[in-house]
């Protein structure tokens, strides 16, 4: 009796696996087709040139995407550029401007089949540059399509989750390039399994200024507010500036703590603090913004500290600031 039940269970498992295979056979092409948007860029593909893939985790006006865009601009002098953008952002038009083809996975998911479909009409790329650990999910699909991968790593190990991601990155990348000896040593100390990978240290150069088209700025009101604030500052007012997205690792909480201490010991001088960076939304963001607002109010600094959305007013604030913290 037990043997019969055992055989039944085996047959059920075989049947279940067959059903899953059949479903996958029909659903997989649909996922590959609908799961990725393929956009034709403004730079026509030159059949005489080789192609390079550049992957950016998003198209926001932040450090890693700006670096990815600059890499595209430099490589475009010699190669066709195929961009893979995992999440939308304000620099979408700039990436399209420099691309022959731009691949945009829906829901940030990229599979081997999606990439194969996107690259099927393009000569096999010479190699791919995957910019930052946040873009790591693209490495294996690229390698599965026969594209060599160079992964650029800028992060410290404390920011990398899950912990085993470096093992996967080291396994699938052809080479790892760190932006500093400091980040390299930090990663190797915490992920010794990648020590035998091909590793280089290449300090990042200066990025070109991003000149955005008016139609995609979308934050004129924020820019106007910041510039009006700068114009209204008295000459004797000391302005201390901080910048970055509103997230824990950018240190906005430390900026506010320092501001609180400075105001306590410098009561005679007129000192104001400004933080510029996207993401401050205390009405809807309960992870960081709500607590930042609470910290400002509990410190009694509502009239001494301001947070502005990212905009080109950053340059005006830098020119006026007495101290950049």
MARMI-440188 format. One record per residue (C-alpha): residue in three letters; y, z, x; residue number from 1. Coordinates in Angstrom, 3 decimals, m for minus. Layout:
BEGIN
+-----+----------+----------+----------+-----+
!  aa !       c2 !       c3 !       c1 !   i !
+-----+----------+----------+----------+-----+
! ALA !        Y !        Z !        X ! NUM !
...
+-----+----------+----------+----------+-----+
REM end
This chain:
BEGIN
+-----+----------+----------+----------+-----+
!  aa !       c2 !       c3 !       c1 !   i !
+-----+----------+----------+----------+-----+
! UNK !    0.000 !    0.000 !    0.000 !   1 !
! UNK !    2.394 !    0.917 !    2.763 !   2 !
! UNK !    1.510 !   m2.297 !    4.605 !   3 !
! UNK !    2.305 !   m4.350 !    1.480 !   4 !
! UNK !    5.699 !   m2.666 !    1.116 !   5 !
! UNK !    6.359 !   m3.303 !    4.788 !   6 !
! UNK !    5.608 !   m7.040 !    4.376 !   7 !
! UNK !    7.870 !   m7.179 !    1.309 !   8 !
! UNK !   10.714 !   m5.624 !    3.293 !   9 !
! UNK !   10.259 !   m8.182 !    6.086 !  10 !
! UNK !   10.304 !  m11.049 !    3.579 !  11 !
! UNK !   13.471 !   m9.651 !    1.983 !  12 !
! UNK !   15.199 !   m9.538 !    5.375 !  13 !
! UNK !   14.123 !  m13.117 !    6.171 !  14 !
! UNK !   15.396 !  m14.289 !    2.792 !  15 !
! UNK !   18.669 !  m12.405 !    3.261 !  16 !
! UNK !   19.231 !  m13.976 !    6.686 !  17 !
! UNK !   18.507 !  m17.453 !    5.311 !  18 !
! UNK !   21.005 !  m16.948 !    2.483 !  19 !
! UNK !   23.630 !  m15.755 !    4.968 !  20 !
! UNK !   22.977 !  m18.821 !    7.175 !  21 !
! UNK !   23.301 !  m21.175 !    4.195 !  22 !
! UNK !   26.541 !  m19.515 !    3.067 !  23 !
! UNK !   27.906 !  m19.631 !    6.613 !  24 !
! UNK !   26.971 !  m23.313 !    6.951 !  25 !
! UNK !   29.145 !  m24.261 !    3.975 !  26 !
! UNK !   31.887 !  m21.627 !    4.261 !  27 !
! UNK !   32.486 !  m21.875 !    8.033 !  28 !
! UNK !   34.048 !  m25.412 !    7.964 !  29 !
! UNK !   36.336 !  m24.291 !    5.136 !  30 !
! UNK !   37.438 !  m21.226 !    7.112 !  31 !
! UNK !   38.044 !  m23.370 !   10.200 !  32 !
! UNK !   40.118 !  m25.813 !    8.167 !  33 !
! UNK !   42.186 !  m23.345 !    6.130 !  34 !
! UNK !   42.334 !  m20.589 !    8.765 !  35 !
! UNK !   44.764 !  m22.353 !   11.076 !  36 !
! UNK !   48.002 !  m24.297 !   10.660 !  37 !
! UNK !   48.486 !  m27.181 !   13.076 !  38 !
! UNK !   52.117 !  m28.175 !   13.532 !  39 !
! UNK !   53.332 !  m31.266 !   15.344 !  40 !
! UNK !   55.944 !  m30.218 !   17.865 !  41 !
! UNK !   59.164 !  m32.007 !   18.750 !  42 !
! UNK !   57.914 !  m33.064 !   22.181 !  43 !
! UNK !   55.739 !  m36.163 !   21.934 !  44 !
! UNK !   52.398 !  m35.931 !   23.736 !  45 !
! UNK !   52.330 !  m38.083 !   26.861 !  46 !
! UNK !   48.839 !  m39.530 !   27.383 !  47 !
! UNK !   49.503 !  m39.847 !   31.112 !  48 !
! UNK !   50.101 !  m36.110 !   31.461 !  49 !
! UNK !   47.565 !  m33.274 !   31.442 !  50 !
! UNK !   47.906 !  m30.579 !   28.798 !  51 !
! UNK !   48.334 !  m26.805 !   29.152 !  52 !
! UNK !   47.773 !  m24.208 !   26.418 !  53 !
! UNK !   50.179 !  m21.243 !   26.265 !  54 !
! UNK !   49.298 !  m18.347 !   23.950 !  55 !
! UNK !   51.912 !  m15.893 !   22.639 !  56 !
! UNK !   50.993 !  m12.956 !   20.399 !  57 !
! UNK !   54.084 !  m13.680 !   18.279 !  58 !
! UNK !   57.364 !  m15.586 !   18.186 !  59 !
! UNK !   59.707 !  m12.603 !   18.002 !  60 !
! UNK !   62.806 !  m12.212 !   20.187 !  61 !
! UNK !   61.080 !   m9.661 !   22.418 !  62 !
! UNK !   59.946 !   m9.545 !   26.031 !  63 !
! UNK !   56.483 !  m11.164 !   26.016 !  64 !
! UNK !   57.344 !  m14.076 !   23.644 !  65 !
! UNK !   60.555 !  m14.803 !   25.584 !  66 !
! UNK !   58.484 !  m14.925 !   28.787 !  67 !
! UNK !   55.931 !  m17.225 !   27.092 !  68 !
! UNK !   58.731 !  m19.542 !   25.965 !  69 !
! UNK !   60.153 !  m19.686 !   29.489 !  70 !
! UNK !   56.696 !  m20.487 !   30.878 !  71 !
! UNK !   56.434 !  m23.339 !   28.344 !  72 !
! UNK !   59.818 !  m24.715 !   29.413 !  73 !
! UNK !   58.886 !  m24.689 !   33.103 !  74 !
! UNK !   55.425 !  m26.222 !   32.612 !  75 !
! UNK !   56.796 !  m28.874 !   30.215 !  76 !
! UNK !   58.412 !  m30.578 !   33.212 !  77 !
! UNK !   54.942 !  m31.614 !   34.355 !  78 !
! UNK !   52.513 !  m31.118 !   31.450 !  79 !
! UNK !   52.102 !  m31.530 !   27.703 !  80 !
! UNK !   52.438 !  m28.100 !   26.096 !  81 !
! UNK !   50.107 !  m26.856 !   23.370 !  82 !
! UNK !   51.268 !  m23.509 !   22.033 !  83 !
! UNK !   49.138 !  m20.985 !   20.164 !  84 !
! UNK !   51.318 !  m18.501 !   18.238 !  85 !
! UNK !   49.345 !  m15.657 !   16.669 !  86 !
! UNK !   52.226 !  m14.305 !   14.546 !  87 !
! UNK !   55.494 !  m15.820 !   13.278 !  88 !
! UNK !   58.968 !  m14.796 !   14.419 !  89 !
! UNK !   62.557 !  m15.821 !   15.097 !  90 !
! UNK !   61.601 !  m18.074 !   18.027 !  91 !
! UNK !   59.308 !  m20.309 !   15.945 !  92 !
! UNK !   61.678 !  m23.281 !   16.174 !  93 !
! UNK !   62.105 !  m22.869 !   19.930 !  94 !
! UNK !   58.329 !  m22.948 !   20.466 !  95 !
! UNK !   58.033 !  m26.062 !   18.300 !  96 !
! UNK !   60.884 !  m27.678 !   20.226 !  97 !
! UNK !   58.949 !  m27.503 !   23.495 !  98 !
! UNK !   55.440 !  m28.164 !   22.090 !  99 !
! UNK !   53.489 !  m31.359 !   21.588 ! 100 !
! UNK !   51.210 !  m29.466 !   19.214 ! 101 !
! UNK !   51.538 !  m25.868 !   17.979 ! 102 !
! UNK !   48.587 !  m23.906 !   16.596 ! 103 !
! UNK !   49.296 !  m21.043 !   14.172 ! 104 !
! UNK !   46.220 !  m19.037 !   13.076 ! 105 !
! UNK !   46.569 !  m17.470 !    9.639 ! 106 !
! UNK !   46.320 !  m13.669 !    9.569 ! 107 !
! UNK !   46.341 !  m13.689 !   13.442 ! 108 !
! UNK !   42.606 !  m14.566 !   13.450 ! 109 !
! UNK !   41.491 !  m17.272 !   15.875 ! 110 !
! UNK !   37.887 !  m18.488 !   16.092 ! 111 !
! UNK !   36.078 !  m21.024 !   18.282 ! 112 !
! UNK !   35.768 !  m23.399 !   15.307 ! 113 !
! UNK !   39.468 !  m23.150 !   14.405 ! 114 !
! UNK !   40.473 !  m23.942 !   17.961 ! 115 !
! UNK !   37.939 !  m26.768 !   18.217 ! 116 !
! UNK !   39.407 !  m28.369 !   15.087 ! 117 !
! UNK !   42.957 !  m27.981 !   16.416 ! 118 !
! UNK !   42.096 !  m29.485 !   19.813 ! 119 !
! UNK !   39.753 !  m32.248 !   18.647 ! 120 !
! UNK !   42.375 !  m35.029 !   18.901 ! 121 !
! UNK !   43.840 !  m33.792 !   22.166 ! 122 !
! UNK !   42.569 !  m34.439 !   25.686 ! 123 !
! UNK !   40.820 !  m31.301 !   26.891 ! 124 !
! UNK !   43.517 !  m28.951 !   28.292 ! 125 !
! UNK !   43.578 !  m28.330 !   32.042 ! 126 !
! UNK !   43.782 !  m24.557 !   31.465 ! 127 !
! UNK !   45.310 !  m21.916 !   29.187 ! 128 !
! UNK !   47.783 !  m19.133 !   29.919 ! 129 !
! UNK !   47.213 !  m16.137 !   27.654 ! 130 !
! UNK !   50.343 !  m13.999 !   27.762 ! 131 !
! UNK !   49.784 !  m10.216 !   27.481 ! 132 !
! UNK !   46.830 !   m8.111 !   26.395 ! 133 !
! UNK !   48.011 !   m8.370 !   22.763 ! 134 !
! UNK !   46.886 !  m12.018 !   22.856 ! 135 !
! UNK !   43.405 !  m11.143 !   24.172 ! 136 !
! UNK !   41.634 !  m12.235 !   20.964 ! 137 !
! UNK !   42.337 !  m15.867 !   21.928 ! 138 !
! UNK !   40.516 !  m15.722 !   25.291 ! 139 !
! UNK !   36.898 !  m16.060 !   24.140 ! 140 !
! UNK !   37.605 !  m18.910 !   21.641 ! 141 !
! UNK !   39.382 !  m20.817 !   24.427 ! 142 !
! UNK !   36.495 !  m20.322 !   26.858 ! 143 !
! UNK !   33.993 !  m21.280 !   24.139 ! 144 !
! UNK !   35.856 !  m24.606 !   23.935 ! 145 !
! UNK !   35.573 !  m25.110 !   27.683 ! 146 !
! UNK !   39.178 !  m24.222 !   28.530 ! 147 !
! UNK !   39.708 !  m22.056 !   31.677 ! 148 !
! UNK !   41.916 !  m19.013 !   31.013 ! 149 !
! UNK !   44.553 !  m17.222 !   33.094 ! 150 !
! UNK !   45.499 !  m13.915 !   31.464 ! 151 !
! UNK !   48.906 !  m12.362 !   32.217 ! 152 !
! UNK !   48.936 !   m8.565 !   32.038 ! 153 !
! UNK !   52.189 !   m6.615 !   31.781 ! 154 !
! UNK !   50.995 !   m3.455 !   30.035 ! 155 !
! UNK !   49.983 !   m0.043 !   31.342 ! 156 !
! UNK !   46.551 !    1.235 !   30.344 ! 157 !
! UNK !   48.083 !    3.898 !   28.069 ! 158 !
! UNK !   49.267 !    1.122 !   25.718 ! 159 !
! UNK !   45.933 !   m0.735 !   25.599 ! 160 !
! UNK !   43.584 !   m0.132 !   22.677 ! 161 !
! UNK !   40.660 !   m0.245 !   22.124 ! 162 !
! UNK !   39.652 !    1.125 !   25.527 ! 163 !
! UNK !   37.000 !   m1.528 !   26.175 ! 164 !
! UNK !   39.396 !   m4.467 !   25.707 ! 165 !
! UNK !   39.954 !   m4.783 !   29.480 ! 166 !
! UNK !   36.214 !   m5.201 !   30.028 ! 167 !
! UNK !   36.217 !   m8.098 !   27.541 ! 168 !
! UNK !   39.365 !   m9.611 !   29.097 ! 169 !
! UNK !   37.833 !   m9.378 !   32.571 ! 170 !
! UNK !   34.555 !  m10.902 !   31.386 ! 171 !
! UNK !   36.075 !  m13.979 !   29.721 ! 172 !
! UNK !   39.168 !  m14.684 !   31.863 ! 173 !
! UNK !   38.941 !  m16.925 !   34.926 ! 174 !
! UNK !   41.801 !  m15.015 !   36.540 ! 175 !
! UNK !   43.974 !  m11.979 !   35.814 ! 176 !
! UNK !   47.636 !  m11.988 !   36.859 ! 177 !
! UNK !   49.567 !   m8.706 !   36.907 ! 178 !
! UNK !   53.359 !   m8.584 !   36.926 ! 179 !
! UNK !   53.465 !   m5.665 !   39.383 ! 180 !
! UNK !   51.301 !   m3.740 !   41.829 ! 181 !
! UNK !   51.982 !   m0.624 !   39.746 ! 182 !
! UNK !   50.473 !   m2.030 !   36.538 ! 183 !
! UNK !   47.544 !   m3.496 !   38.480 ! 184 !
! UNK !   46.627 !   m0.170 !   40.079 ! 185 !
! UNK !   47.037 !    1.691 !   36.794 ! 186 !
! UNK !   44.654 !   m0.721 !   35.019 ! 187 !
! UNK !   42.106 !   m0.653 !   37.865 ! 188 !
! UNK !   42.128 !    3.154 !   37.906 ! 189 !
! UNK !   41.309 !    3.251 !   34.215 ! 190 !
! UNK !   39.153 !    0.102 !   34.000 ! 191 !
! UNK !   37.253 !   m0.060 !   37.319 ! 192 !
! UNK !   34.770 !   m2.525 !   35.767 ! 193 !
! UNK !   37.271 !   m5.375 !   36.353 ! 194 !
! UNK !   37.795 !   m4.686 !   40.070 ! 195 !
! UNK !   35.587 !   m7.663 !   41.063 ! 196 !
! UNK !   37.531 !  m10.111 !   38.862 ! 197 !
! UNK !   39.837 !  m12.690 !   40.421 ! 198 !
! UNK !   43.144 !  m10.790 !   40.463 ! 199 !
! UNK !   46.652 !  m11.743 !   41.555 ! 200 !
! UNK !   50.020 !   m9.953 !   41.471 ! 201 !
! UNK !   52.926 !  m12.239 !   40.601 ! 202 !
! UNK !   56.288 !  m10.550 !   39.853 ! 203 !
! UNK !   58.095 !  m12.017 !   36.872 ! 204 !
! UNK !   61.218 !  m14.037 !   37.606 ! 205 !
! UNK !   64.426 !  m14.120 !   35.612 ! 206 !
! UNK !   64.092 !  m15.633 !   32.126 ! 207 !
! UNK !   66.624 !  m18.123 !   30.807 ! 208 !
! UNK !   68.876 !  m16.887 !   28.033 ! 209 !
! UNK !   67.544 !  m17.744 !   24.587 ! 210 !
! UNK !   70.153 !  m19.760 !   22.706 ! 211 !
! UNK !   69.135 !  m19.617 !   19.059 ! 212 !
! UNK !   70.083 !  m22.184 !   16.466 ! 213 !
! UNK !   72.436 !  m20.849 !   13.810 ! 214 !
! UNK !   70.015 !  m21.567 !   10.996 ! 215 !
! UNK !   67.348 !  m19.263 !   12.397 ! 216 !
! UNK !   69.518 !  m16.333 !   13.434 ! 217 !
! UNK !   69.176 !  m14.777 !    9.990 ! 218 !
! UNK !   70.945 !  m11.605 !   11.111 ! 219 !
! UNK !   74.629 !  m12.533 !   11.073 ! 220 !
! UNK !   75.504 !   m9.424 !    9.069 ! 221 !
! UNK !   73.868 !   m7.229 !   11.729 ! 222 !
! UNK !   75.652 !   m9.149 !   14.476 ! 223 !
! UNK !   79.013 !   m8.853 !   12.705 ! 224 !
! UNK !   78.507 !   m5.119 !   12.149 ! 225 !
! UNK !   77.741 !   m4.501 !   15.831 ! 226 !
! UNK !   80.626 !   m6.650 !   17.085 ! 227 !
! UNK !   83.065 !   m5.009 !   14.646 ! 228 !
! UNK !   81.875 !   m1.618 !   15.902 ! 229 !
! UNK !   82.513 !   m2.624 !   19.546 ! 230 !
! UNK !   86.025 !   m3.890 !   18.730 ! 231 !
! UNK !   86.842 !   m0.632 !   16.966 ! 232 !
! UNK !   85.917 !    1.615 !   19.902 ! 233 !
! UNK !   88.801 !    3.349 !   21.644 ! 234 !
! UNK !   89.150 !    2.705 !   25.369 ! 235 !
! UNK !   88.552 !    6.369 !   26.249 ! 236 !
! UNK !   85.279 !    6.516 !   24.289 ! 237 !
! UNK !   82.179 !    6.618 !   26.497 ! 238 !
! UNK !   79.485 !    4.335 !   25.098 ! 239 !
! UNK !   75.860 !    4.975 !   26.069 ! 240 !
! UNK !   73.479 !    2.163 !   25.121 ! 241 !
! UNK !   69.716 !    1.899 !   24.616 ! 242 !
! UNK !   67.645 !   m1.102 !   23.486 ! 243 !
! UNK !   64.198 !   m2.072 !   22.263 ! 244 !
! UNK !   62.111 !   m2.364 !   19.123 ! 245 !
! UNK !   61.788 !    0.753 !   16.999 ! 246 !
! UNK !   58.360 !    1.844 !   18.198 ! 247 !
! UNK !   57.095 !    4.919 !   20.082 ! 248 !
! UNK !   56.642 !    3.385 !   23.535 ! 249 !
! UNK !   60.246 !    2.121 !   23.682 ! 250 !
! UNK !   61.526 !    5.693 !   23.895 ! 251 !
! UNK !   64.034 !    5.735 !   21.034 ! 252 !
! UNK !   63.055 !    9.359 !   20.312 ! 253 !
! UNK !   63.837 !   10.285 !   23.931 ! 254 !
! UNK !   67.145 !    8.433 !   23.676 ! 255 !
! UNK !   68.114 !   10.607 !   20.705 ! 256 !
! UNK !   66.962 !   13.796 !   22.502 ! 257 !
! UNK !   69.066 !   12.931 !   25.559 ! 258 !
! UNK !   72.030 !   12.154 !   23.282 ! 259 !
! UNK !   71.688 !   15.570 !   21.648 ! 260 !
! UNK !   71.673 !   17.354 !   25.031 ! 261 !
! UNK !   74.659 !   15.373 !   26.355 ! 262 !
! UNK !   76.749 !   16.116 !   23.268 ! 263 !
! UNK !   76.030 !   19.842 !   23.593 ! 264 !
! UNK !   77.309 !   20.051 !   27.161 ! 265 !
! UNK !   80.165 !   17.498 !   26.895 ! 266 !
! UNK !   82.160 !   18.646 !   23.874 ! 267 !
! UNK !   85.556 !   17.641 !   25.283 ! 268 !
! UNK !   84.813 !   13.942 !   25.740 ! 269 !
! UNK !   84.432 !   11.313 !   23.036 ! 270 !
! UNK !   80.873 !   10.020 !   23.539 ! 271 !
! UNK !   78.963 !    7.656 !   21.258 ! 272 !
! UNK !   75.411 !    6.354 !   21.403 ! 273 !
! UNK !   74.101 !    2.998 !   20.237 ! 274 !
! UNK !   70.527 !    1.732 !   20.060 ! 275 !
! UNK !   69.976 !   m1.979 !   19.378 ! 276 !
! UNK !   66.555 !   m3.244 !   18.343 ! 277 !
! UNK !   64.641 !   m4.486 !   15.316 ! 278 !
! UNK !   62.412 !   m2.412 !   13.078 ! 279 !
! UNK !   64.584 !    0.491 !   11.896 ! 280 !
! UNK !   63.715 !    0.888 !    8.220 ! 281 !
! UNK !   63.457 !    4.572 !    7.236 ! 282 !
! UNK !   63.015 !    3.737 !    3.533 ! 283 !
! UNK !   59.754 !    1.860 !    4.153 ! 284 !
! UNK !   58.566 !    2.651 !    7.676 ! 285 !
! UNK !   56.886 !    6.066 !    7.605 ! 286 !
! UNK !   55.377 !    5.779 !   11.093 ! 287 !
! UNK !   58.522 !    5.809 !   13.249 ! 288 !
! UNK !   61.801 !    5.070 !   11.425 ! 289 !
! UNK !   61.554 !    7.955 !    8.958 ! 290 !
! UNK !   61.124 !   10.468 !   11.786 ! 291 !
! UNK !   63.901 !    8.885 !   13.865 ! 292 !
! UNK !   66.302 !    9.278 !   10.930 ! 293 !
! UNK !   65.174 !   12.887 !   10.452 ! 294 !
! UNK !   65.648 !   13.591 !   14.175 ! 295 !
! UNK !   69.206 !   12.209 !   14.087 ! 296 !
! UNK !   70.158 !   14.234 !   11.018 ! 297 !
! UNK !   68.576 !   17.492 !   12.245 ! 298 !
! UNK !   70.410 !   17.091 !   15.560 ! 299 !
! UNK !   73.705 !   16.727 !   13.692 ! 300 !
! UNK !   74.438 !   13.351 !   15.285 ! 301 !
! UNK !   74.904 !   11.146 !   12.243 ! 302 !
! UNK !   78.477 !   10.345 !   13.305 ! 303 !
! UNK !   77.673 !    9.932 !   17.021 ! 304 !
! UNK !   74.691 !    7.601 !   17.053 ! 305 !
! UNK !   74.186 !    4.161 !   15.523 ! 306 !
! UNK !   71.183 !    1.853 !   15.346 ! 307 !
! UNK !   71.828 !   m1.892 !   15.053 ! 308 !
! UNK !   69.378 !   m4.696 !   14.292 ! 309 !
! UNK !   68.621 !   m7.134 !   17.150 ! 310 !
! UNK !   71.306 !   m9.795 !   17.481 ! 311 !
! UNK !   73.454 !  m11.645 !   20.009 ! 312 !
! UNK !   75.859 !   m8.710 !   19.799 ! 313 !
! UNK !   73.639 !   m7.173 !   22.485 ! 314 !
! UNK !   75.695 !   m8.959 !   25.172 ! 315 !
! UNK !   78.940 !   m7.539 !   23.730 ! 316 !
! UNK !   77.452 !   m4.044 !   23.685 ! 317 !
! UNK !   76.272 !   m4.413 !   27.303 ! 318 !
! UNK !   79.779 !   m5.503 !   28.406 ! 319 !
! UNK !   81.376 !   m2.509 !   26.687 ! 320 !
! UNK !   78.779 !    0.145 !   27.558 ! 321 !
! UNK !   79.639 !    2.695 !   30.214 ! 322 !
! UNK !   75.996 !    3.655 !   30.708 ! 323 !
! UNK !   72.732 !    1.846 !   29.866 ! 324 !
! UNK !   70.034 !    4.461 !   29.304 ! 325 !
+-----+----------+----------+----------+-----+
REM end
